[in-house]
Amino acid sequence: MNRHGYTVYSLVSLVLAAAAFLSWHLVEKPSLKLKDLGLRRPPRTAPQGNRPPAVPGPGAAEPVAETASAR
């Protein structure tokens, strides 16, 4: 502000305030009206056939292998 003075600072502030005002009224406010139309997408889920095999967490018991004598 010291280099260009108070007048330039004030003009830049007014231009930025006008840009914010126009942004609100021309973009953001109309976009918020779309929220009430009920055009929501269903939540994304993985296809049932393509799931990776489950990995046991820490502390899970190791699977017991079947032996011929156990049958």
C-alpha positions as CSV (number, residue, x, y, z in Angstrom):
1,M,0.0,0.0,0.0
2,N,2.9,2.3,0.6
3,R,4.1,2.1,-3.0
4,H,0.8,2.7,-4.8
5,G,-1.2,4.6,-2.2
6,Y,-4.6,4.5,-0.6
7,T,-6.6,5.2,-3.8
8,V,-5.3,2.2,-5.7
9,Y,-5.8,0.0,-2.6
10,S,-9.4,1.2,-2.3
11,L,-10.1,0.6,-6.0
12,V,-8.7,-2.9,-5.9
13,S,-10.8,-3.6,-2.9
14,L,-13.9,-2.4,-4.6
15,V,-13.2,-4.5,-7.7
16,L,-12.7,-7.6,-5.6
17,A,-15.8,-7.0,-3.6
18,A,-17.8,-6.6,-6.8
19,A,-16.4,-9.8,-8.2
20,A,-17.4,-11.6,-4.9
21,F,-20.9,-10.1,-5.2
22,L,-21.3,-11.2,-8.8
23,S,-19.9,-14.7,-8.0
24,W,-22.5,-15.2,-5.2
25,H,-25.5,-14.0,-7.2
26,L,-24.6,-15.5,-10.6
27,V,-23.0,-18.8,-9.6
28,E,-23.3,-19.9,-6.0
29,K,-26.9,-18.9,-5.2
30,P,-28.4,-20.6,-8.3
31,S,-26.3,-23.7,-7.6
32,L,-27.8,-24.0,-4.1
33,K,-31.3,-24.1,-5.6
34,L,-30.3,-27.3,-7.4
35,K,-29.8,-29.0,-4.1
36,D,-33.5,-29.2,-3.4
37,L,-34.4,-30.9,-6.7
38,G,-33.7,-34.4,-5.4
39,L,-31.2,-35.3,-8.2
40,R,-28.9,-37.2,-5.9
41,R,-26.9,-40.1,-7.2
42,P,-27.0,-43.4,-5.3
43,P,-23.9,-44.2,-3.3
44,R,-21.1,-45.9,-5.1
45,T,-20.5,-49.5,-4.2
46,A,-18.1,-52.1,-5.5
47,P,-19.6,-54.8,-7.8
48,Q,-20.3,-58.0,-5.9
49,G,-18.4,-60.3,-8.2
50,N,-15.1,-58.3,-8.2
51,R,-14.4,-58.1,-4.5
52,P,-10.9,-59.1,-3.4
53,P,-10.6,-62.0,-0.9
54,A,-10.9,-61.0,2.8
55,V,-7.7,-60.6,4.6
56,P,-7.8,-61.5,8.3
57,G,-6.9,-58.8,10.7
58,P,-4.3,-58.8,13.4
59,G,-4.9,-61.4,16.1
60,A,-7.1,-63.6,13.8
61,A,-6.8,-67.3,14.3
62,E,-4.9,-69.2,11.6
63,P,-7.0,-71.6,9.5
64,V,-6.5,-75.2,10.5
65,A,-5.5,-77.4,7.6
66,E,-7.5,-80.6,7.2
67,T,-5.5,-83.8,7.3
68,A,-6.4,-87.3,6.1
69,S,-6.8,-88.5,9.7
70,A,-9.2,-85.7,10.6
71,R,-11.8,-86.8,8.1
